[in-house]
Amino acid sequence: MRGRGPRDVPMRLLSPSRCLAAPLRASAGRHSVLPSLRPRRHLHAHSRLLQRHIVIPSSDFEGTGPRIRDGNIAVIGGGLAGLTTAYYLAKLMPRSTKITIYESGDRLGGWVRTEKFDVDVAGKKGKVRFERGPRTMSTQKASSHRVDNYVLYELVRLRQPQSPDPAADLGLPLEHPRDAARFLYYPDRLLPVPGPPPLPISTGGLLAFILSTLKQVFSSDMLRSMAAYMANLKLHQSHPLFQPKSPPPPDMSIEQWVGQFSSSPQAINAISALMHGIYGGDVSKLSARSALASQWYDYWFSRDMEPNTLIMASSQAPIVTLPYADPVARALMPAHRGTLITFGHYGMQALPGALEHALRSQPNVTIKLNQKVDRIARLKDAEHLHIGVNGNRQPETYDKVIACVPGELLAKLVGPQKVPTLASMHSTSIMLVNLWYPYENIKPRGIGYLIPRDLPEGQNPEHALGVFFDSDVIPNAPDEPTGTKLAVLMGGHYYDRPGVTPPSQEEAIAQAKLVLERHLDIPKDMPCFAVARLAKGCIPQHLVGHHQALETAASDIEKHFGGTLSVVSGTYDAIGIMGALSAGRNMAHALALNRDLWGWTGIWPSEKHQYVVYHPSEPRGRRA
């Protein structure tokens, strides 16, 4: 079906702060992906937050670009990946396209959840807000391999005080907490991890910072081994003498990868702590090609790069080739590189809340809560899919189904025999314990600490992965009582071990208090308010051979579903909030802007997981 001319599609964007009029202009060139936003004048309050009716017209593809194919689309999963996919579909597809979101639970947002609790501890009362899932977002530091954060900036449209572009006035309020101390726990104490110098800094301050950093590094075998590993890796990446003499292997474990550049087991142990904080995974099983992508591509492919180029996995190409037409978001990417991002005291749920509100205002979008999809089957006409919901005998029929669920769950829906590689995939479970103490200054100031795999016996029987100092990073709401908020993460790959089962909520709280007593000298009987939650199967594990497994899965999906089924989730893309946002945007743009990609599975073939060289001066990508 031909794409129609521009037309106004009413859509609201929920903004916890004031939401100002701002045209978001369509990008120039052949990659026209950012429709303009033209606000109306009506402004009103809702749920104590300001909203604004704004108009999102579809881009005009009539005669100038690929034709849009509309139809009846189902999005399975109401987490951030599903919400972002549906949001961009509603933004780009014709109004005649019907979009239905199926969510098995009673709310949208997936693992992102901000909750308030009434507390009354040691005479201090009030409402305390906890992040029951991801607590912050983070941008990449100096790496050129990941630009997922662009999609966040595109969605929320940060306000820039000196920006001439009024589009910068529209969106959710992002906050960037000041960088604070990070720690590793080893062997029985907190080790400060050196970070970047505070800016601005004087010459004398810089010298003092360097001396302090050297003192920190050489005070610990673990930090010294970690620094030696990074230095040796950088030497191998840059010096011709160490250029690889063989082509890259298909993959290897993180433990094997680190072992190539360091003979010290302490370097591997330090990396294991980092992987606990990201994947909750085991470095002896996690894929180096997936989890350490920037190091992988730099080592194997960066030597022949031309000046002023970027190198990355080609799955990033759709994001890279388009953002540079948008000057506001383009400027924000390097400006906030390597920083933490929060939504301030509104909490992380502000993001899925805004997406949900925008989608609910669309007449062609339907959101179905408490609707558990239990089967997906292809019809005999080969052009449609049936979806079974809540065991109902009468299935729903769709032209396209986008499954935003983990691979192992999708395998159950379509039949494990059809996608055996997905059926064998696995996601770890995390036990999160949130604690609030009505006292201040009971711990070191900082972001928190991560715990490595190998500790002396008796230092981590609770299988803790890390502890985050939420009260130092996430600002209190105006009505929130002062105190100390901590979050203890436990489980991950430890819960996958034979004979290990996750504790009950009461047991988890008791275990978390023991961890804090042993590591931070906070007495286990100190009065506090605590809640626990088991996030079952929340982090997909990219194990060795992950890319090859995805290639097989893509072939299986194409074979059995012929372009009617696509996938978006952390199984196939980067894990975490940023990965979900970019994957959802990629999928929606592929379907909306190019009819030849209507049948794309959403999985990048392994031969395209090589590298892309990109010249920032010209908004195009090319395969190297």
Secondary structure, DSSP 8 states (H G I E B T S, - for coil): ---------EEEEEESS----------SSS-------EEEEEEEEETTEEEEEEE------TTTS------EEEEE--SHHHHHHHHHHHHHS-TT-EEEEE-SSSSSSTT--EEEEEEEETTEEEEEEEESS---EE--SS-SS--THHHHHHHH----TT-S-GGGG-S---B------EEEE-SSSEEEE-----SS--HHHHHHHHHHHHHHHHT-HHHHHHHHHHHHHHHHHH-GGG--SS---S--BHHHHHHHH---HHHHHHHHHHHHHHT---TTTBBHHHHTHHHHHHHHH-TT--TT-EEE-GGGHHHHTTGGG-HHHHHHHHHTTT-EEB-GGG-TTHHHHHHHHHHHT-TTEEEETT--EEEEEE-TTSS-EEEEETT-SS-EEESEEEE-S-HHHHHHHH-TTTSHHHHT--EEEEEEEEEEES-SSSS-SSSEEE--S---TTS-TT-EEEEE-HHHHS---TT---SEEEEEEEEGGGGGSTT-----HHHHHHHHHHHHHHHH---TTS--EEEEEEEEEEEE--BTTHHHHHHHHHHHHHHHHTTSEEE-STTTS--HHHHHHHHHHHHHHHHHH-GGGTT--S---GGGSS-EEE-TTSS-EEE-
